Amino acid sequence: MAQVSPNLLIPESFQVSRDDITGQLGLIWELIKAPLIVPLLQLGVYICLVMSLMLFCERVYMGIVIILVKLFWKKPEKRYKFELIQDDVELGSSNFPVVLVQIPMFNEKEVYKISIGAACGLSWPSDRLVIQVLDDSTDPAIKLMVEQECQRWASKGINITYQIRENRTGYKAGALKEGLKRSYVKHCEYVAILDADFRPEPDFLRRSIPFLVNNPDIALVQARWRFVNSDECLLTRMQEMSLDYHFTVEQEVGSATHAFFGFNGTAGIWRIAAINEAGGWKDRTTVEDMDLAVRASLRGWKFVYLGDLQVKSELPSTFKAFRFQQHRWSCGPANLFRKMVWEIIQNKKVKFWKKVYVIYSFFFVRKIIAHMVTFCFYCVVLPLTILVPEVKVPIWGAVYIPSVITILNSVGTPRSIHLLFYWILFENVMSLHRTKATFIGLLEAGRANEWVVTEKLGDAVKKAAADAAKNKNNTKSFRKFRFKFTDRLNTFELGFSAFLFLCGCYDFVHGKNNYFVYLFLQTITFFITGIGYVGTII
């Protein structure tokens, strides 16, 4: 049989028109590139370089201050009045203040016993301790389990109450606010807040409450988080690296220099009078903890961060849960900045330099610029300059400054230094979601107040791994795996993976800066997260 020519299958007129379209598109590109594309892209480079310099100066400043703090600053026990509350046989427990412990929960099936047990095990006189379990669960079975656990501890003589609401108005802020309205709370001077996966050591209150008792101008004592599942998978190790910098540097510097930092929402003890004076809990953003901290600080209250007081907690071990958490943590601060920046400027109770620190350093650089420059520069502008070689990026902006920033960011977790390069690539991926969330918060768009509770798995992962080992040949498990694979595909990441791959290929063929090495590695990272395998077990 004679071979059919392709020209017989595709009409000649169509081929000509196709060639014409390609030629016309090329001509249009050449016409608009010089007067429009090049100036716009060059402007984008300049803006990104300015943002990079802002972030660089911030990181260098923080690095210098933390070194000075570690070498010369007095520890909190020396900066403030501190005296442990001693047991007194004659006075009994009357020299201990009454402390309220609030544990907000929402369908915490895997971890509710952990936090309740830890709270009930605190070394504090039982008649001076009130524990509130604020359960907003929507699952009746979980509600029953939590209530029964509270009853079990109550039968042992623990003053623990189980509180529910008719609706979830205000989410966590609403639950905490409702808990403070109870009549018995008027006898409490301080409130410790513990999320459902947090498990403080028995001496947690004895080491923190004295700061509040002996210093009437202190409103908050914040403990450091310590992650029990940081070695569970690569995803949790990446989170540990990011959060360790936050606690080791940002919180420490804020506490030492301005007695201000953002409340982390848990593992902290508040003076109830300070909460009331600041206006109480508000649900206008998804960062009710930061909102309260800023308002209290504007009224002159001081905060103390205790880096050596550590509370065990759990990191999100699924990428889906981590993405929701990062959306809330990025959108909320941007939205709060929009709502409070003018109030901060007009405030007359705090010093000028503290205002500068809160507006510029705390909010603008860390909560907005840091996300935007990471994504816009390294995932958009830099790759585009490869396609438009007329636009140049100086080597100091593309390599030197990012390298210094990365090294400074890694000081919090020296044990993970070997994962530093992959951490950079992973942070670039997450900057996509953080930047999107930041714009949503600044513009107060549709998802600005979206609240999705971070899923906690407790020991469920270990149990699942043990069950999987016993049932290696179970075909049902295979079918379940296939379903999960399709369910966790992320189109945003896959789309950027394709974009960066094309830019890398173009640079490999036509480029002179060897950016393709970075682009191909970043492509792989976007692809891995795109198919949901970022949490590979170490």
C-alpha positions in Angstrom: 0.0 0.0 0.0 1.4 3.4 -1.0 2.4 5.6 1.9 0.1 8.5 2.5 1.7 11.9 2.4 1.0 14.2 5.4 0.3 16.9 2.9 -2.7 14.9 1.7 -4.1 14.7 5.2 -3.5 18.4 6.1 -4.9 20.9 3.5 -2.2 23.2 2.0 -4.3 26.2 2.8 -4.4 25.2 6.5 -0.6 24.8 6.5 -0.1 28.2 5.1 -2.5 29.8 7.6 -0.8 27.9 10.4 2.6 29.3 9.3 1.1 32.7 9.0 -0.3 32.6 12.5 3.1 31.5 13.9 4.8 34.3 12.0 2.2 36.9 13.0 2.6 35.9 16.7 6.3 36.2 16.4 6.0 39.6 14.8 3.6 40.8 17.5 6.0 39.6 20.2 8.9 41.5 18.6 6.8 44.6 18.2 5.7 44.7 21.9 8.8 43.3 23.5 11.1 46.4 23.3 8.5 49.1 24.2 6.4 47.1 26.7 7.7 43.7 27.9 11.3 44.7 28.5 10.4 47.9 30.6 7.8 46.1 32.6 10.1 43.2 33.4 13.0 45.5 34.2 10.6 47.4 36.6 9.8 44.0 38.1 13.5 43.3 38.6 14.0 46.6 40.3 11.1 46.1 42.7 12.2 42.6 43.6 15.8 43.8 44.2 14.5 46.5 46.6 12.4 43.9 48.4 15.4 41.6 48.6 17.5 44.4 50.1 14.7 45.1 52.7 14.6 41.4 53.7 18.4 41.2 53.7 18.7 44.2 56.0 16.0 42.8 58.3 17.8 39.4 58.6 21.2 41.0 59.2 19.7 43.2 61.9 18.0 40.3 63.5 21.2 38.3 63.3 23.3 41.0 65.0 20.7 41.6 67.7 20.3 37.9 68.6 24.1 37.6 68.9 24.1 40.6 71.3 21.2 39.1 73.2 22.9 35.8 73.7 26.2 37.4 74.7 25.3 40.4 76.7 21.6 40.6 77.5 20.3 39.4 80.8 18.0 36.4 80.8 14.3 37.1 81.6 14.8 35.9 85.2 17.4 38.8 85.6 15.6 41.5 83.5 12.4 41.1 85.5 11.5 40.4 89.0 11.3 36.7 89.4 10.7 34.6 92.5 9.3 31.1 92.5 6.1 30.6 94.4 6.9 28.3 97.3 4.6 25.9 99.0 3.8 27.1 102.5 2.5 24.8 105.2 0.9 27.6 107.2 -0.7 29.5 104.3 -1.5 26.3 102.4 -2.3 27.1 98.7 -3.6 30.7 99.4 -0.3 32.2 98.1 -0.9 30.6 94.7 -3.0 32.7 92.3 -6.1 31.0 90.7 -5.2 30.0 87.1 -7.6 29.1 84.4 -6.5 26.7 81.7 -8.4 26.8 78.4 -8.2 24.0 75.9 -10.1 24.8 72.7 -11.0 21.8 70.5 -12.7 20.9 67.3 -13.1 17.2 66.3 -9.8 16.3 68.0 -10.3 12.6 68.0 -6.6 11.6 67.9 -5.1 14.1 70.5 -7.8 15.2 73.0 -6.6 12.8 75.7 -3.0 14.2 75.4 -3.8 17.8 76.1 -6.5 17.1 78.8 -4.1 14.7 80.6 -1.2 17.2 80.4 -3.4 20.0 81.8 -4.7 17.8 84.6 -1.1 16.8 85.4 0.2 20.4 86.0 1.9 20.9 89.3 -0.4 23.5 90.8 -2.7 23.3 93.8 -5.9 21.7 92.7 -8.1 24.3 94.4 -6.2 27.1 92.6 -6.6 25.5 89.1 -9.6 25.6 86.8 -9.5 23.7 83.5 -11.9 24.5 80.7 -12.3 22.2 77.7 -14.0 24.3 75.1 -15.3 21.8 72.6 -16.7 23.0 69.3 -16.8 19.5 67.8 -19.4 18.8 65.2 -19.1 15.0 65.5 -21.4 13.7 68.3 -19.2 10.6 68.8 -16.1 12.8 69.4 -18.1 15.1 71.7 -19.1 12.1 73.8 -15.5 10.9 74.1 -14.2 14.3 75.1 -17.0 14.7 77.7 -16.3 11.3 79.2 -12.6 12.1 79.4 -13.4 15.2 81.3 -15.7 13.3 83.6 -13.0 10.7 84.2 -10.5 13.4 85.4 -13.3 15.2 87.4 -13.9 12.0 89.3 -10.2 12.1 90.4 -10.8 15.5 92.1 -9.6 17.7 89.2 -11.6 21.0 88.7 -12.3 20.5 85.0 -15.4 21.6 83.1 -16.7 20.6 79.7 -18.1 23.6 77.7 -19.9 23.5 74.4 -21.6 26.1 72.2 -24.7 26.1 70.0 -22.6 27.3 67.1 -19.0 28.0 66.1 -19.4 31.8 65.8 -15.9 33.4 65.9 -14.2 30.0 65.8 -11.4 29.8 68.3 -11.6 33.4 69.3 -15.4 32.9 69.9 -14.8 29.8 72.1 -12.1 31.5 74.2 -14.3 34.6 74.6 -17.3 32.6 75.6 -15.2 30.7 78.2 -14.1 33.9 79.9 -17.7 34.8 80.5 -18.4 32.0 82.9 -19.1 33.2 86.5 -16.3 31.2 88.1 -13.7 32.9 85.9 -14.0 36.1 87.9 -11.9 34.4 90.6 -9.1 33.7 88.1 -6.2 36.1 87.6 -4.4 34.4 84.7 -5.4 32.1 81.8 -3.1 29.6 80.1 -4.1 28.6 76.6 -3.3 25.2 75.2 -4.3 23.8 71.8 -5.5 20.2 71.7 -2.1 18.8 70.6 0.0 20.7 73.2 1.3 18.9 76.3 3.1 21.1 78.8 5.5 19.6 81.5 4.1 19.6 85.1 6.2 22.6 86.1 4.9 24.8 83.2 2.9 27.1 85.5 5.4 27.2 88.3 8.1 28.5 85.8 5.9 31.1 84.0 3.3 32.5 86.5 6.0 34.2 88.7 6.7 36.6 85.9 3.1 37.8 86.0 2.8 37.8 89.7 5.9 39.9 90.4 5.7 42.2 87.4 2.3 44.0 87.1 3.2 45.5 83.7 3.6 42.1 82.0 0.6 40.8 80.2 1.9 37.6 78.4 4.4 34.9 79.0 5.0 32.8 75.9 6.7 29.4 75.9 8.5 27.8 73.0 7.0 25.0 71.0 8.9 21.7 70.8 7.8 19.4 68.0 7.4 15.7 68.9 6.9 14.6 65.3 9.6 16.7 63.6 11.4 13.5 62.4 8.2 11.9 61.0 8.8 12.9 57.4 10.5 15.4 55.2 7.5 17.8 55.4 7.8 18.0 59.2 11.5 18.6 59.0 11.0 21.5 56.6 8.4 23.0 59.0 10.8 22.6 62.0 13.5 24.6 60.1 11.1 27.5 59.5 9.6 27.6 62.9 12.8 27.2 64.8 14.1 30.5 63.2 10.8 32.1 64.3 11.3 31.0 68.0 15.1 31.2 68.2 15.5 34.6 66.6 12.2 36.6 65.9 10.5 35.9 69.3 13.7 36.3 71.3 14.7 39.6 69.6 11.2 41.0 70.0 11.0 40.1 73.7 14.5 41.4 74.5 14.4 44.7 72.6 10.7 45.9 72.6 9.0 43.5 75.0 6.7 42.7 72.1 6.1 39.8 69.8 3.2 38.0 68.3 1.3 35.6 70.6 1.6 32.2 69.1 -2.0 31.3 70.0 -1.1 28.5 72.5 1.5 27.6 75.1 1.1 31.1 76.6 -0.2 32.6 79.8 -2.2 35.8 79.8 -3.1 38.2 82.5 -6.9 38.3 82.2 -7.1 42.0 83.1 -4.8 42.7 80.1 -7.1 40.8 77.8 -10.1 42.8 79.1 -8.4 46.1 78.8 -7.3 45.4 75.2 -10.9 44.7 74.2 -11.0 40.9 74.6 -10.9 38.3 71.9 -11.9 39.4 68.4 -12.8 37.3 65.4 -12.2 39.9 62.7 -9.2 38.0 61.3 -7.9 34.4 61.3 -5.1 35.5 63.7 -7.0 36.3 66.8 -3.9 35.7 68.8 -1.8 38.3 67.0 -4.7 40.7 67.0 -4.9 40.6 70.8 -1.2 40.8 71.2 -0.9 44.0 69.1 -3.9 45.7 70.8 -2.5 44.8 74.3 1.0 46.1 73.3 -0.6 49.4 72.1 -1.9 49.9 75.6 1.5 49.6 77.1 1.6 46.0 78.2 4.8 44.0 78.0 5.4 40.5 76.9 8.1 37.9 77.9 9.3 35.1 75.8 10.9 32.1 77.6 13.0 30.1 75.1 14.0 27.5 77.7 10.4 26.8 78.7 9.3 24.3 76.0 5.9 22.8 75.4 5.6 19.7 73.2 3.3 19.9 70.2 2.6 18.4 66.8 3.4 19.6 63.3 1.0 19.0 60.4 2.1 15.8 58.7 0.0 16.1 55.6 0.6 18.6 52.8 -3.1 19.5 52.6 -3.3 20.4 56.3 0.0 22.3 56.0 -1.3 24.4 53.1 -4.5 25.3 55.0 -2.4 26.3 58.0 -0.1 28.5 55.9 -3.0 30.2 54.2 -4.4 31.2 57.6 -1.0 32.2 58.9 -0.2 34.4 55.8 -3.7 35.8 55.1 -4.5 36.7 58.7 -1.4 39.0 59.4 -1.9 40.8 56.1 -5.5 41.4 56.9 -4.7 42.5 60.4 -2.1 44.9 59.1 -4.7 46.4 56.8 -7.1 46.9 59.8 -4.6 48.2 62.4 -1.9 50.1 60.6 -3.6 53.5 61.1 -4.5 52.7 64.7 -0.8 51.9 65.4 0.3 55.2 63.8 -2.1 57.2 65.8 -1.3 55.5 69.1 0.2 57.8 71.7 1.1 55.2 74.5 4.0 53.5 72.8 7.3 55.0 71.7 8.1 56.0 68.1 10.7 53.3 67.5 8.4 50.6 68.8 5.8 51.8 66.2 8.5 51.5 63.5 9.4 48.0 64.7 5.8 46.8 64.7 4.8 48.4 61.4 7.9 47.9 59.3 9.8 45.0 60.8 7.0 42.9 62.4 4.3 43.4 59.8 5.6 44.8 56.5 8.9 42.9 56.0 8.2 39.6 57.8 4.5 39.1 57.0 4.3 40.7 53.5 7.6 41.4 51.8 9.2 38.0 52.8 6.4 36.0 51.1 6.1 38.2 48.0 9.8 38.5 47.1 10.4 34.8 47.5 7.7 33.9 45.0 7.8 36.9 42.6 11.5 37.1 42.3 12.7 33.4 42.2 9.6 31.8 40.7 8.4 34.4 38.3 10.7 37.4 37.4 14.0 35.5 37.4 12.7 32.7 35.1 11.1 35.3 32.8 14.4 37.2 32.4 15.7 34.0 30.7 13.0 34.4 28.0 13.8 38.1 27.7 17.6 38.3 27.7 17.6 42.1 27.3 16.7 42.3 31.0 19.6 41.6 33.3 19.6 40.6 36.9 22.8 41.5 38.9 24.6 38.6 40.4 24.4 40.1 43.8 20.7 40.1 43.7 20.3 36.6 42.1 22.9 34.7 44.2 24.7 36.6 46.9 21.9 38.2 48.9 19.6 35.1 48.7 22.6 33.0 50.0 23.2 35.2 53.0 19.5 35.3 53.8 19.3 31.5 53.6 22.3 31.0 55.9 20.8 33.4 58.4 17.5 31.6 58.3 19.1 28.3 59.0 20.7 29.2 62.4 17.6 27.9 64.3 18.0 24.3 63.3 21.7 23.3 62.9 20.9 19.6 62.9 19.1 20.0 59.6 21.8 21.9 57.8 22.2 19.0 55.3 18.6 19.7 54.2 19.2 23.4 53.6 19.1 23.3 49.8 15.9 21.3 49.6 14.4 23.6 52.3 15.1 26.6 50.0 13.3 24.9 47.1 10.4 23.9 49.3 10.0 27.4 50.8 9.9 28.7 47.2 7.0 26.4 46.5 5.1 27.4 49.7 5.7 31.1 48.8 3.2 30.6 46.0 0.4 29.9 48.6 1.7 32.5 51.1 1.8 35.2 48.5 -1.7 34.4 47.3 -3.0 34.4 50.9 -1.2 37.7 51.6 -3.0 39.4 48.7 -6.3 37.9 49.8 -5.7 39.4 53.3 -4.6 42.8 52.0 -7.5 43.1 49.7 -9.9 41.3 52.1 -11.1 39.1 49.4 -13.4 36.1 49.6 -11.2 33.7 51.6 -9.8 36.3 54.0 -11.7 34.9 56.9 -11.6 31.2 55.9 -10.8 29.1 59.0 -9.9 25.4 58.5 -8.7 23.7 61.7 -5.3 22.1 61.3 -5.6 18.3 61.3 -3.7 16.6 64.2 -3.0 12.9 63.8 -1.3 12.1 67.1 -0.2 8.5 67.1 -2.5 7.7 64.1 0.4 7.8 61.7 2.4 5.3 63.7 -0.6 3.0 64.0 -1.3 3.2 60.3 2.3 2.4 59.5 2.2 -0.6 61.8 -1.1 -1.8 60.2 0.4 -1.4 56.7 3.4 -3.5 57.7 1.0 -6.3 58.8 -1.1 -6.1 55.6 1.5 -5.6 52.8 -0.5 -7.7 50.4 -3.9 -6.1 51.1 -5.4 -5.1 47.8 -8.0 -2.9 49.4 -5.1 -0.7 50.7 -3.9 -0.4 47.1 -7.2 0.8 45.9 -7.4 3.3 48.7 -3.9 4.6 47.8 -4.9 5.1 44.2 -7.9 7.2 45.4 -5.7 9.3 47.7 -3.2 10.0 44.9 -5.8 11.5 42.6 -7.3 13.4 45.5 -4.0 15.1 46.4 -3.0 16.5 43.0 -2.3 20.2 43.2 -2.8 22.0 39.9 -1.0 25.3 40.9 2.2 23.4 41.7 2.0 21.3 38.5 1.4 24.4 36.4 4.5 26.2 37.8 6.5 23.0 37.4 5.7 23.1 33.7 6.5 26.8 33.4 9.9 26.5 35.1 10.7 23.4 33.1 10.2 25.3 29.9 12.3 28.2 31.1 15.0 25.8 32.2 15.1 24.1 28.8 15.3 27.5 27.1 18.2 28.6 29.4 20.0 25.2 28.8 19.9 25.8 25.0 20.3 29.6 24.7 21.3 31.0 28.2 24.7 32.0 29.5 24.1 32.2 33.3 23.4 28.5 34.0 20.2 29.2 35.8 18.8 26.0 34.3 20.4 24.1 37.2 18.3 25.9 39.8 15.2 25.9 37.5 15.3 22.1 37.0 15.7 21.5 40.7 12.9 23.9 41.4 10.8 22.2 38.7 11.3 18.8 40.5 10.2 20.3 43.8 7.1 21.9 42.4 6.3 18.6 40.7 6.8 16.6 43.9 4.5 18.9 45.8 2.1 18.9 42.8 1.5 15.2 43.1 1.4 15.3 46.9 4.6 13.4 47.8 6.3 16.1 49.8 5.8 14.2 53.0 8.0 11.2 52.0 9.2 9.4 55.2 12.9 10.1 56.0 
